[in-house]
Amino acid sequence: MELLYLLLAVIVIILLTTRLRLHPFLALLGVSLGYGILAGMPLPELIEAVNTGFGGTLGKIGLIIVLGIIIGAFLEQSGGARVLAARVLGWIGGKRIPLAMGVLGYVVSIPVFCDSGYMLLDPLAKSLTRKAGISLAGAAVALGLGLMVSHTLVPPTPGPIAAAGILEADLGLVILYALPISLLALAAGVIFASRYAQRTPLEAKASGEPAVQATPEAGEEPGFIKAVLPIVIPILLIVLKSVLIRNTEVTGIYALIDFLGEPVIALMIGMLLSFLLPRRLNREMLSSSGWVGKAIMSAASILLITGAGGVFGTVLQRSGIADALGGMLAQYEMGIWLPFVLAAALKTAQGSSTVALITAASILLPLMPTLGLESETQKALAVVALGAGSAVFSHANDSFFWVVTQMSGMDVRTGYRLFGLGTFLIGTTAALGVWACALIFA
């Protein structure tokens, strides 16, 4: 019954937001409460799940969203985004923007969480597509899929590392198989974005002032180096923390790196660097009616919708749907396909890729001997298969779905058709890669 309720909930969300034009925040909140009641959750537990889901989600990514939008607003209004676009277009050409964004997303998401990575690269995607005069859909979907591929498949992201630890798989072997398989999935995602998603008209609006794009006077735009710093410096700080703070006593310089490499602090530094972009910074730009004020106003809707998406995911997790799905799927002997199907079912049911990876690995552990997954190679491939499954299928209960769709301006139906379908494609492509490696090496 939980699966039936989940399917019904997804259909209702789509109908409410597309046919009845209800705000996604109201649709998500109402459906979350309705699902919890139908699933038989005690009312106090349901209310607690709603509060925890909203606060927990915004506690993790709320400030990141606001800071990212402020950085984007200063890049847009100062002309820095156009400077970046002109230089990058000169390097890659106007026809390869989805490829560039997919590769950038893939690289950035290895040390940086998807939400942070998208907020950092979103201004570049918008400025590139505006400069080239093409739809934002291809670049936005390619960026989201590139971030998702490495987030779910390539250590040192937390999910694959946790799954490898639970299954006692050799991390070096996991990386050895994850890299080529993830690149195969990335290629599929970029082709999907450039050949299919790109056909959907989608206007790239300026951050912080959706209806108006500033046009600085000639000679007032910042230089390329100054324009790229608010994006590159936060990424470098987060990467440094990821690479250096491993099994190291966090003291002295390491404590400083650990602090500066926190995504919120790194993006605050990026925001301060973005304040250097205008030729003359004045108080009006930082006021409630200036660039910062307009950016924060545009962030409000995204924050509410993302928080409500977190509510939906938390209610699903607390309802016990993961346990029901895990118990049902564990009965079937599917070999190397079981980790993929198990993680995909859990991801689709409760929204979080990391939770799906860890939960599916815990369910899979006692079944490994029965499934014949006992060698080091088989364990490593099982971890990659779990990662492939955890990319399938991003929809309304995944906070990253709302970051991608709201920042790019997609409605819910378009988000399902482009980004949701894209995550299904990259996950199944990666699963086919795992299956091929199992036939050859295992």
N, C-alpha and C positions, 0 to 999 in steps of 0.2 A: 504493500500500500504506500510506503514511503516513496518508492520510485514513481508510482502513479501520481502522487501529490506533487513531486518535483516537476514532472512533465507538465502537469496542469499549471503549476506556478509560473513556469517559463512562458507558456502560452498566454497566460493572463497578463504578464508583464509586457509582452510584445503588443497585445491587443490594447491595453490601457495607454501605452505610450505612443502607438502609431495611429490606431483608429480613433481613440477618444481624446488624443492629444494631452493626456494627463502628464504632469511633470514627473520625470523618472523618480525623483525623491519620494513623492507621495505613492507612486506605484510600488516601489521597492519596499517601503515601510509597511504599506497595507498588506502586500503579498507575504512579507515575512511573518507578520502577526497571524494571518490566515493559515499559513502553512504550519506554524507552531501549534495552533489550536487543533487543526485537523490531524496532526501527527501525535496528538495526545500529550504534549509537553505540559507539565504543571505550570500554572499561570505565573507564580513567582519566578520559576526558572526561566520562563519565556521572557519576562520583563528584564531579568538579569542578563540574558543573552543579547537582548536588544541594546541595553546600555553598554555592555562590554564590547559588542561588535562595533557600535558607532565610535565609542571612545577609543577602543584599541586600534582600530584602523586609522583614525585621524591622528592618534598618538604616534603612530609609526610614520605616516607619510603626509600628514596635514601640513606641517611646516615646510616640508620639502616641496609640496605643490605651490604654496604661497611664494616661497623664495624663488622657485624656478620661474614662476609667472612674472615676478618683479624683474629678474634678470632678462627674461624675454622682452618685457616692455621697454627696458632701457636699450636693448639691442635694436629693437624695432624703431623706437622713436628717435634715437640718436643717428640712425642710418648705419649702425655697425652691422646689422644683419645683412644689409645689401652689400656692404664691403666683403663680408664673408662669402656671400652668395656669388658675387662676381669672381672672386679668386677661386673658389671651389669649382664653379662652372668652367673656368678656364682649364682646370686640371682634368675634369672628368667628362666634360661635354654635356650638352643639354638633354641627351637621350638616355643617360645612365644614372639618373638621380636615384631611382629605387635601389639599384645595385650599391651605390655609395652609402645610402642610409642604412641598408641591410647590413653591410660590412661594418660600418661604424657602430651600429647597435650591437652586433655580435661581439666585437672587441670590447666595447665599454661595459657590457653586462657581465663579463667574467669577474671583474672585481666589484662592480657597482650594481645595486639592485635595480630591477626593471623600472620602477617608478622614478627613481632619481635619474637614471640614464635617459628616460624619455623626456623628463623636464629639461635636462641640459641640452638635448639635441633637437627638441621641438622647434626652437626659433630658427635653427639652421635649415630644417626640413621645409618650413614655411617660406623662408626667404628664397631658398633655391627654386621652389616650385613657382613662386611669384615671378622671379627673374626669368625663368624659362617659359612662363606662360602656360603651364600645364596644371592638371588637377593635383591637389594635395593628396588624394586618396592613395596613389601608388607609393609615394614617399612615406606617408604616415603608417601604412600597413607594413611596408618593408622594414621600417624602423622598429615597430612593435614586434614583428616576427623575429627579426635579428636579435633583439633583446631577449625574447622568450627562448630562443634556441639555446644560447649559451647559459642562460639562467637555469634551465632544467637539465642540461646535459654535461656541462663542462666544469669540473672542479677548478678553482676553489669556491664556487658558489655553495651555499650551505646545504641545499637539498641533496645533491649528489654525494657530498662528503659524508653527510649523516647516513644516507642509505648504504654507502660503502662500509662505514663503521658497523652498522647493524648486521650486514651480511658477511662481515669480516673479509671483504674483498680487497685485493691489492690495489691501492690507489693509483700506482703507476700504470698498471694494466687498464684500469678504468679510463685514465686519461688517454692512453694509447688507442683505445677503441673509440672513445667519445669524440676525439678531435675529427677524424675523417667522417664519422657518422653524422656529427653535428654540421660539418661543412656541406654534406649531401643534403641535409634538411634545410640549411640556409639557402642553398641553390634553388631548391624547390620553392621556398618562400619568396625569394626574389623574383623568380619567373612568374609565380602567381600574382605578386604585387604589380609587376610591370606589364604583364599581358592581360590580366583580368581586372584587378582593383583599379588600375590607372584609367580604365574606361568610365569610371563613375565620376561625374562632375562634382568637385568639392573645392570651394574657394578657400584659399589660405588667408585668414584674417589676421590682423596685427594683434599681438598680445597686449592686454591691458586697455585697449581701445578698439574693440571689434569693428566698429563701423568706419573708423578714420585712420588713415596711415599718414604719419608725419613725413614731411619732405624737407630735411635740413637744407640750408642754403649751400651753394657750391663752396667747397673748401672746408666745410664744418663737419663733415663725416670723419669719424676716427680712423686711424690707420689699421691695417690688417692685424698687426701684433696686438695692439690694444683691444681690438674687437674680439680676438680669439681667447684672450686671457680669462674672461669670466666663465668660459666653457671648459678650457683645458686645465686650469689650476685646480678646480674642485675634483676633476677626474683624477689628476695626478696625486692629490692628497689622499683620496680614497684608495687608489691603487697602492700607494706606499704603505698605508695601514694594512691592507690585505696581504701584501707580500712580506713586510718586515715583522708584524706583530703576530708571530706564530711560534708557540713554545718558547717565547722569550719573556724574561722578567720585565714587566712594564714599568721601568724607572728611567729617570733622566730623559735623554733625547727620545727614547721609545715612548715614554708617557706623553710627550708633546705630540709625537706623530700619531699616537693613538687618539688623542683629543682632536687634533686638526683633521684627522681622517674620518671622523664621524660624519655621515652624510649631511646632517643638519648644519654642523659647523663649517664643513667644506662649502656648502651652498651659501652660507652667510658670507664667507670670504668672497665667493663668486659674485654675490650681490654687491658687496662693497667695491669690488673691482669694476662692476658695471656702472657704478656712480661716476667713474672716471671717463666714461665714454662721451658725454656731452662736452662740447667745447667750453661751455660755461655752465657749471652746475649751480642752480639757484634753489631757494627754499620752496618755491612754487612746485617744482618737480617732485619734491618729497612730501608735499602736503596731501590732504585728503581729496583735494580736487585736481591734483596733478598726476604725473605718471604713476607714482606709487599708489595713490588712492584709486585710480581707475583700474590698476592691475589687481588690487585687493578685491575690488567690487566684482571683477570678472572671475576671480578665484572662488567667490562664495558659492556659486551654483555647483562648481566642480567639487568643492569640498563636501557639500551636502549630499550630492549624488554618490560620491566615493564612499562616504561614511555609511549611507544607506545600503550600498552594495556590501560593505563589511557586515552590516546587521544581517542581511540575507544569508551570507556565508556562515556566520556564527550560529544562527538559528539552525541551519542545516547540519552543522557539525554537532551541536548539542542534541539534536533530535535522534541521534543514533543511526542515521542513514549509512554512515561509513561502515559501522559494524555489520549492519544487515547486508550491505553489498559485499563486503569482504568475506563473510561467512558463506554467502551464496556462491561466489566465484571460486572460492578455494576448493569446492567440491569437484571441480572439473580439472582433469589432467591435460594441460595445454602446452606443456614444455616451456620453451622460452617465451611463448606468447602470453603466458599467464601473468608475468610481471607487468607487461604492457597493458593488458586488459584491466588488471586490478587497479593500477595507478590511474588509468584513464577514467575508469568508473568513479574512483574516489575524487579525482580532480573535477570532473563534471558535476558530481553531486555536491561538493562543498566549497569549491572555488580556489583554494590555495594549492599551488603547485608543491610548495615545500611540505605542507601537511600531508598531501597525497603521497609524496615520496617516502616520508618517514613512516606513515601509517601502513602503506602497502609493503614496505620493507619488513616491518614488524610482523605483519600477517604472513609474509612469504617465508620468513626465516625457518620456522619448523617444517615447512613443506619442501625445502630445498633437496633433501635426500630423495624424497618420493618422486620429485620431478626430474631427478637425475642431474641436478645442477650442483655438482660437488667439486669439480676442478677449479683451479684459480681462474682460468679463462672463462668458464661458465659463470662463476660468481661475478666477474667483472662485466660480462655481457648482460647479466641479470640487472645490475645496477643501471647500465645504460638503457635497458628496456624499461625500467621503472621511470627513468628520466623522460624517455620518449612518451610514455603514457601520461606523465604529469603535465605535458603541454596540451593535452586533449581533454576537454574542449573549453576554451575561455568564453564565458558568457556572463550573465547578469550577476552571478554570485562572486565574481572575481573582481577585486578592486582595480586591477590593471586594465581590465576591459573598459571600465569607466574612465580611467585616465586617458587611454588611447582615443576613445570615441568622443569624449567631451573636449579634449584639447584640440582634436582635429575637426570638430564640428559635425561628426556623423550622428544621425539619429539611431535609435536602437535597432531598427530593422536592418539598416545599412551596416551597422557594427557586427551583427550576426552574420550577414552575407559576406562581408569582407574580412574582418579580423577573426571572428569565430571560425569561419571556414578555413582561413589561413592557418590557425593553430591546429585544426584537425589535420590539415595537409602536412605540416612540418612534423607533427607527432607520428603519423602513420608512415611517412617517408623514413624517419629515423628508425621506426620499428622494423621496416623492411630491411634497412641496413643491418640492424642487429641480427635479424633472421639469416641474412646472407653470410654474415661473419660466423654465426653459429654453425652453419652448414660446412663452412670451409675450415674453421679453426678449432671448433669445440669437439 
